[in-house]
């Protein structure tokens, strides 16, 4: 075990690492948080570069990505071999389990390794994919190295396995807090309990809620709460609502503007085609664009709409047309 890994393996070292992780989650935006965590982790488990992102397991669509010490093209170009990547097969079939290239027999003789990963100097990789709360959405953290005498060790794998749930939770916390600090002229935010009691809210929240559901000062209407828990978002006549888990409670976001108005005309076009059932490659062909451009556009669309699945996008567009 390396010196850094030994330090983190102690109770004090682990506590200090997690304390800083959750402190950063409260203070930093999602992108800055991921870069800080990866840089700190690089001092514990030696690696040359890392990727931390998320997307749809179906179709292996990456819609959100941060890369440390490497070009984002590493996953933009990966789509060409994605369907033939046995390492991706392994990690998707073992969600929550950290795997290494060496866990796949003869992986280094395969197309994905030789046509892609070696071109980016990734002779070793250790990755974990976890299922998130949104339907079909997964997040992943991959550590890559070239100049290592051997594969990532079992101790290093155990440490990454232990920390991955905390990485995922910290990122969700950062995103929820960022949304809660958003522009109150565009939307209003409240913290509600699991039974719909409003624990804390900005004044515009009650003004927006009253337009759609009447007086909600004491709590959310039962039907609204149940609908939000089932679908995560609800579109009314005057207000759109969406919830995001925060510990045992929820952040509830209300917006008076039509949800899809935040998209540019081109993004709206991409969103409608993708939600209609086309793949990102189909959309690219339809619009005379490239698959990587469409992937980037979809990432921006998902971020703007506060969603993480194709099903949610289709639902938003369907309600917009009603």
Secondary structure, DSSP 8 states (H G I E B T S, - for coil): --HHHHHHHSHHHHHHHHHHHHHHHHHS-HHHHHHHHHHHHHTTS--SEEEEEEEETGGGEEEEEEEESS-THHHHTGGGTGGG-HHHHHHHHTTT--EEGGGSTTGGGSHHHHHTGGGGT-SEEEEEEEE-SSTTEEEEEEEEESS-SS---HHHHHHHHHHHHHHHHHHHHHHHHHHHTS-TTTEEEEEE-TT--EEEE-HHHHHHHHHHHS--SS---HHHHHHHHHHSEEE-SS-EEEEEEETTEEEEEEE-S-GGGGS-HHHHHHHHHHHTT--HHHHHHHHT--HHHHHHHHHHHHHHHT---HHHHHHHHHHHH-
